[in-house]
Amino acid sequence: MTDDLVTRTRTFIRTHVLPVEDAHDGDVEAAGGDRLRAELRDRARAAGVFAPQAPVDCGGLGLGMTDRAAMFEEAGYALFGPMATGIAAPDEGNIHLLDAVATDKQRATYLQPLARGEVRSAFAMTEPSPGAGSDPTALTTRATKVDGGWIVNGRKWFITGADGAAFFITMARTSGEPGQPGGATMLLMPAETEGLEVVRHVGTVDKAMIGGHCELRYTDAFVPDSEVLGAVDEGFAHAQVRLGPARMTHVMRWTGAARRAHEVAVGHVAERSAFGARLADLGMIQQMIADNEIDLAATRALLLVACRELDEGGRASASTSIAKTFAAEALHRVVDRATQMCGGMGVSTELPVARIAREIRPFRIYDGPSEVHRWSLAKRAIRRITESRQ
């Protein structure tokens, strides 16, 4: 089943997604925004390649992390591919979170329409300084208990997909002070919630993410007790359910995009001649091709290690940090080498390489900057080795 799904996804992406993406240089709003998403969703569903990772009771196949890896990579071959097949961030991560934590009523209200691709969602965590960013404990948005629910006040920004989202999973502080561990709660908030406002789009280099990256303002926004996702004050713990898998599905998708840049570049140097020989026959070019092959293979290997641990029920904190950090940097190298191999064409709109470079660069920052993951990995290593010597 998985091999057939990969093959059908590959065919779908090349037939229905790449042509429209190439025509608009990867700018999703110029290509039609939510109208395009709905059209591609329907085509993906007809092709049997829509959201196979979604829960079975929501119409999906319930694929585990390891089984979904190859399909996600094929979908990621096109920047619009994850959106088309219902596996894009933040919806894919939110589906995973809701499946694990939501009540039956919340599943019916939020998870099922999201998994079917009828709506989009957003995960509202990041805040302007001095609020939560790489350090989630700096959370400043606060939810205050009142009769029947909570009143939310605060600001968020860089909230992916916020413009046009049907609902938000908002992380707010319900106890403690910024900088203290714990005390966060996840709240389900429909977009029409009074006091919840999408203020503006924050300008970023990427253009392929539908709904942009937005600033939100919460002004006395009321959330009923029934819309608390998980347990009060356990938001950080519940976020771990989402965090590891979401890191790895990012790796899957971006591996596909980097592979496309690599394949385009190899095709270019195989046809282009200079100094009396094909570029592909020059040693410097061959080294870049080989290094790309190594980085792609190593990324997949580390990804599968983490996916197997997640499938076995582990938190996989270290393995997902290792895979995410390596992949973000290795895939950036792959695309950068592809750009260099293509020369002037590599920084033009004649080939997809430049837009892939534009889109993949933020991956070294979101879902934890490389430096934060290294810090965390180093602390674990020091603790493990120190304890083993006692």
C-alpha positions as CSV (number, residue, x, y, z in Angstrom):
1,M,0.0,0.0,0.0
2,T,2.8,2.4,0.9
3,D,4.7,1.9,-2.3
4,D,1.5,2.4,-4.4
5,L,0.8,5.6,-2.4
6,V,4.3,6.9,-3.1
7,T,3.9,6.2,-6.8
8,R,0.5,7.8,-7.0
9,T,1.7,10.8,-5.1
10,R,4.7,11.2,-7.5
11,T,2.3,11.2,-10.4
12,F,-0.1,13.6,-8.8
13,I,2.5,16.1,-8.0
14,R,4.0,16.1,-11.4
15,T,0.7,16.2,-13.2
16,H,-1.3,18.6,-11.1
17,V,0.9,20.6,-8.8
18,L,4.3,21.4,-10.4
19,P,2.7,23.1,-13.5
20,V,0.8,25.7,-11.4
21,E,3.6,26.2,-9.0
22,D,6.1,26.8,-11.8
23,A,3.7,29.2,-13.5
24,H,3.6,31.4,-10.4
25,D,7.2,31.0,-9.1
26,G,6.0,29.4,-5.9
27,D,3.8,32.3,-4.8
28,V,0.8,30.7,-3.4
29,E,-1.4,33.8,-3.2
30,A,-0.6,34.7,-6.8
31,A,-1.5,31.2,-7.8
32,G,-5.0,31.5,-6.2
33,G,-4.6,31.0,-2.4
34,D,-7.4,29.1,-0.8
35,R,-9.2,28.7,-4.1
36,L,-6.2,26.8,-5.4
37,R,-6.0,24.8,-2.2
38,A,-9.6,23.6,-2.6
39,E,-9.1,22.7,-6.2
40,L,-5.9,20.7,-5.5
41,R,-7.4,19.1,-2.5
42,D,-10.3,17.7,-4.5
43,R,-7.9,16.4,-7.2
44,A,-5.7,14.8,-4.5
45,R,-8.7,13.2,-2.9
46,A,-9.8,11.8,-6.3
47,A,-6.3,10.4,-6.8
48,G,-6.4,8.8,-3.3
49,V,-3.4,10.7,-2.0
50,F,-5.0,13.2,0.4
51,A,-4.0,13.2,4.1
52,P,-3.2,9.5,4.5
53,Q,-1.6,10.3,7.9
54,A,-5.0,11.4,9.2
55,P,-6.8,9.2,11.7
56,V,-8.9,6.4,10.3
57,D,-12.1,7.8,11.9
58,C,-11.5,11.0,10.0
59,G,-11.1,9.3,6.6
60,G,-7.4,8.9,6.6
61,L,-5.1,5.8,6.6
62,G,-3.6,6.5,10.0
63,L,0.0,6.0,8.6
64,G,2.7,6.0,11.3
65,M,5.8,8.1,11.1
66,T,8.0,5.6,9.2
67,D,5.4,4.7,6.7
68,R,4.6,8.3,5.8
69,A,8.2,9.4,5.2
70,A,8.5,8.5,1.5
71,M,5.0,9.8,0.6
72,F,5.7,13.1,2.4
73,E,9.0,13.5,0.5
74,E,7.2,13.0,-2.8
75,A,4.6,15.5,-1.9
76,G,7.3,18.0,-0.8
77,Y,9.0,17.7,-4.2
78,A,6.6,20.6,-5.0
79,L,6.4,23.6,-2.7
80,F,2.6,23.5,-3.1
81,G,2.5,19.7,-2.7
82,P,2.0,19.5,1.0
83,M,-0.9,22.0,0.8
84,A,-2.4,20.0,-2.0
85,T,-2.2,16.7,-0.3
86,G,-3.3,17.8,3.2
87,I,0.0,17.2,4.9
88,A,1.2,20.8,5.2
89,A,2.3,22.6,8.4
90,P,0.7,23.7,10.7
91,D,-2.4,21.6,9.9
92,E,-0.6,18.3,9.8
93,G,0.9,18.9,13.3
94,N,-2.4,20.1,14.6
95,I,-4.1,17.0,13.3
96,H,-1.6,14.8,15.2
97,L,-2.1,16.9,18.4
98,L,-5.9,16.9,18.3
99,D,-5.9,13.1,17.6
100,A,-3.9,12.6,20.7
101,V,-5.5,15.1,23.1
102,A,-8.9,16.3,22.0
103,T,-12.2,15.2,23.6
104,D,-14.8,13.5,21.5
105,K,-16.7,16.8,21.0
106,Q,-13.5,18.6,20.1
107,R,-12.7,15.8,17.5
108,A,-16.0,16.4,15.9
109,T,-15.8,20.2,15.9
110,Y,-12.2,20.7,15.0
111,L,-10.3,17.5,14.1
112,Q,-12.6,16.0,11.6
113,P,-13.2,19.1,9.4
114,L,-9.4,19.8,9.5
115,A,-8.4,16.2,8.5
116,R,-10.9,16.3,5.6
117,G,-9.3,19.5,4.3
118,E,-12.5,21.5,4.8
119,V,-10.8,24.2,6.9
120,R,-7.3,25.4,7.8
121,S,-5.9,26.0,11.3
122,A,-3.0,27.7,13.1
123,F,-0.9,27.0,16.2
124,A,-0.3,30.2,18.1
125,M,2.8,30.0,20.3
126,T,5.5,32.5,19.3
127,E,5.4,36.0,20.7
128,P,7.2,39.3,20.3
129,S,10.1,40.0,22.6
130,P,10.2,39.5,25.6
131,G,7.7,36.7,25.0
132,A,7.9,33.1,24.0
133,G,10.2,32.2,21.0
134,S,13.0,29.7,21.2
135,D,12.4,29.7,24.9
136,P,8.7,28.7,25.4
137,T,8.8,29.3,29.1
138,A,9.0,33.0,28.3
139,L,5.2,32.8,27.5
140,T,3.5,36.1,28.3
141,T,0.0,35.7,26.7
142,R,-2.2,35.1,29.7
143,A,-5.6,33.4,30.2
144,T,-7.4,34.4,33.4
145,K,-10.1,32.2,34.9
146,V,-13.6,33.5,35.0
147,D,-17.0,31.8,35.4
148,G,-17.4,29.2,32.6
149,G,-14.1,29.8,30.9
150,W,-11.0,32.0,30.4
151,I,-10.2,35.5,29.3
152,V,-7.2,35.8,27.0
153,N,-5.0,38.8,26.6
154,G,-1.7,39.1,24.7
155,R,0.1,39.1,21.4
156,K,1.5,36.5,19.0
157,W,3.4,36.8,15.8
158,F,5.0,34.6,13.1
159,I,1.8,32.5,13.3
160,T,1.8,30.4,10.2
161,G,-1.4,30.1,8.2
162,A,-3.3,32.5,10.5
163,D,-4.9,34.5,7.7
164,G,-7.9,32.4,6.7
165,A,-7.5,29.8,9.5
166,A,-10.9,28.6,10.8
167,F,-9.5,28.1,14.3
168,F,-6.4,28.6,16.4
169,I,-4.7,26.4,19.1
170,T,-3.5,29.2,21.4
171,M,-0.9,28.6,24.0
172,A,-1.5,30.9,27.0
173,R,-0.2,31.2,30.5
174,T,-2.7,30.1,33.1
175,S,-0.4,30.1,36.1
176,G,3.1,31.2,37.1
177,E,5.2,33.9,35.6
178,P,7.2,34.2,32.3
179,G,10.4,32.3,32.6
180,Q,8.9,29.7,34.9
181,P,8.4,26.1,33.7
182,G,4.9,24.8,33.4
183,G,1.7,26.9,33.8
184,A,0.7,26.9,30.1
185,T,-2.6,25.8,28.7
186,M,-3.8,25.1,25.1
187,L,-7.0,26.8,24.1
188,L,-9.2,26.1,21.0
189,M,-10.4,29.4,19.6
190,P,-12.5,29.8,16.4
191,A,-11.4,32.6,14.2
192,E,-14.6,34.5,14.8
193,T,-13.9,34.7,18.6
194,E,-14.5,38.2,19.7
195,G,-11.3,39.9,20.9
196,L,-9.1,37.7,18.6
197,E,-7.7,39.7,15.8
198,V,-5.3,38.9,12.9
199,V,-3.4,42.3,12.9
200,R,-1.1,41.9,9.9
201,H,1.2,39.7,7.8
202,V,4.8,39.7,9.0
203,G,6.9,40.1,5.8
204,T,9.1,37.0,5.3
205,V,11.3,35.7,2.5
206,D,9.0,32.7,1.7
207,K,5.9,32.9,-0.4
208,A,4.6,29.3,-0.6
209,M,2.9,29.1,2.8
210,I,-0.8,29.7,2.5
211,G,-2.2,32.2,5.1
212,G,1.2,33.8,5.6
213,H,2.9,34.4,9.0
214,C,0.8,36.8,11.0
215,E,0.7,38.9,14.1
216,L,-2.3,38.3,16.4
217,R,-3.8,40.3,19.2
218,Y,-6.0,39.0,22.0
219,T,-8.1,41.5,23.8
220,D,-10.3,40.1,26.5
221,A,-11.1,37.1,24.2
222,F,-13.4,34.6,26.0
223,V,-12.7,30.8,25.7
224,P,-15.3,28.4,27.3
225,D,-14.0,25.7,29.6
226,S,-15.1,23.1,27.0
227,E,-12.5,24.5,24.6
228,V,-9.5,23.8,26.8
229,L,-7.3,21.3,24.8
230,G,-6.0,18.8,27.3
231,A,-5.4,19.6,30.9
232,V,-5.1,23.1,32.4
233,D,-1.4,24.0,33.1
234,E,-0.2,21.0,31.0
235,G,0.2,22.8,27.7
236,F,3.9,22.5,27.5
237,A,3.7,18.7,28.1
238,H,0.9,18.4,25.5
239,A,3.0,20.3,23.0
240,Q,5.6,17.6,23.2
241,V,3.1,15.3,21.5
242,R,3.1,17.6,18.5
243,L,6.7,18.8,18.6
244,G,8.8,15.7,17.7
245,P,6.5,14.4,14.9
246,A,6.1,17.9,13.4
247,R,9.9,18.3,13.3
248,M,10.2,15.1,11.4
249,T,7.4,15.7,8.9
250,H,9.2,19.0,8.1
251,V,12.3,17.1,7.4
252,M,10.3,14.7,5.1
253,R,8.8,17.6,3.1
254,W,12.0,19.6,2.8
255,T,13.9,16.6,1.6
256,G,11.6,16.4,-1.3
257,A,12.1,20.1,-2.2
258,A,15.9,19.8,-1.8
259,R,15.9,16.7,-4.0
260,R,14.1,18.6,-6.7
261,A,16.7,21.4,-6.6
262,H,19.4,18.7,-6.8
263,E,17.9,16.9,-9.7
264,V,17.3,20.1,-11.7
265,A,21.0,21.1,-11.1
266,V,22.3,17.7,-12.2
267,G,20.2,17.8,-15.3
268,H,21.6,21.3,-16.0
269,V,25.2,20.4,-15.7
270,A,24.7,17.2,-17.7
271,E,23.6,19.4,-20.7
272,R,25.7,22.5,-20.2
273,S,29.2,22.7,-21.6
274,A,32.1,25.0,-20.8
275,F,35.9,25.0,-21.4
276,G,35.5,22.2,-23.9
277,A,33.6,19.7,-21.7
278,R,30.3,19.1,-20.0
279,L,30.1,20.7,-16.6
280,A,29.1,17.3,-15.3
281,D,32.5,16.0,-16.3
282,L,34.4,18.5,-14.2
283,G,35.8,17.3,-10.9
284,M,34.5,20.3,-8.9
285,I,31.0,19.8,-10.1
286,Q,31.2,16.0,-9.5
287,Q,32.2,16.7,-5.9
288,M,29.1,18.9,-5.4
289,I,26.9,16.3,-6.9
290,A,28.4,13.6,-4.6
291,D,28.1,15.8,-1.5
292,N,24.5,16.4,-2.3
293,E,23.8,12.6,-2.6
294,I,25.6,12.1,0.7
295,D,23.6,14.8,2.5
296,L,20.3,13.5,1.2
297,A,21.1,10.0,2.1
298,A,22.3,10.9,5.6
299,T,19.2,13.1,6.2
300,R,16.9,10.2,5.3
301,A,18.8,7.8,7.6
302,L,18.7,10.1,10.6
303,L,15.0,10.8,9.9
304,L,14.1,7.1,9.9
305,V,15.9,6.5,13.2
306,A,13.8,9.2,14.9
307,C,10.6,8.0,13.2
308,R,11.1,4.5,14.4
309,E,11.5,5.7,18.0
310,L,8.3,7.8,17.7
311,D,6.4,4.9,16.2
312,E,7.5,2.7,19.2
313,G,6.0,5.3,21.6
314,G,9.2,7.1,22.6
315,R,9.5,10.8,23.0
316,A,12.5,10.8,20.7
317,S,13.7,14.1,22.0
318,A,17.3,13.6,21.2
319,S,16.9,11.7,17.9
320,T,14.4,14.3,16.6
321,S,16.7,17.2,17.6
322,I,19.6,15.4,15.8
323,A,17.6,14.7,12.7
324,K,16.1,18.2,12.5
325,T,19.4,20.0,13.1
326,F,21.3,17.9,10.6
327,A,18.5,18.1,8.0
328,A,18.0,21.8,8.2
329,E,21.7,22.4,7.5
330,A,22.3,19.5,5.1
331,L,19.3,20.3,2.9
332,H,20.3,24.0,2.9
333,R,23.8,22.8,1.6
334,V,22.1,20.7,-1.1
335,V,20.1,23.6,-2.4
336,D,23.0,26.0,-2.1
337,R,25.2,23.7,-4.2
338,A,22.4,23.2,-6.7
339,T,22.3,27.0,-7.0
340,Q,26.0,27.2,-7.6
341,M,25.9,24.4,-10.2
342,C,23.2,26.2,-12.2
343,G,25.2,29.5,-12.2
344,G,23.1,32.5,-13.3
345,M,20.1,30.2,-14.0
346,G,20.3,29.2,-10.4
347,V,19.4,32.6,-9.1
348,S,16.8,33.3,-11.8
349,T,13.1,32.4,-12.1
350,E,13.9,30.2,-15.1
351,L,14.5,27.3,-12.8
352,P,12.9,26.3,-9.5
353,V,16.2,26.3,-7.6
354,A,16.1,29.9,-6.5
355,R,12.6,29.7,-5.0
356,I,13.5,26.5,-3.2
357,A,16.5,28.2,-1.7
358,R,14.2,31.1,-0.7
359,E,11.7,28.7,1.0
360,I,14.1,26.3,2.7
361,R,16.3,28.9,4.5
362,P,13.8,29.5,7.4
363,F,13.9,25.8,8.3
364,R,17.1,26.4,10.2
365,I,15.1,28.7,12.5
366,Y,11.6,27.4,12.9
367,D,10.8,24.3,15.0
368,G,13.9,25.4,17.0
369,P,17.0,27.1,15.7
370,S,20.0,24.8,15.2
371,E,21.7,26.5,18.1
372,V,19.0,25.7,20.5
373,H,18.9,22.0,19.5
374,R,22.7,21.9,19.9
375,W,22.5,23.4,23.3
376,S,19.9,20.8,24.3
377,L,21.8,17.9,22.9
378,A,25.0,19.0,24.6
379,K,23.2,19.2,28.0
380,R,21.8,15.7,27.5
381,A,25.3,14.4,26.6
382,I,26.9,16.0,29.6
383,R,24.3,14.7,31.9
384,R,24.4,11.2,30.5
385,I,28.2,10.9,30.6
386,T,28.5,12.5,34.0
387,E,25.9,10.2,35.5
388,S,27.5,7.1,34.0
389,R,30.7,7.9,35.8
390,Q,29.2,8.2,39.2
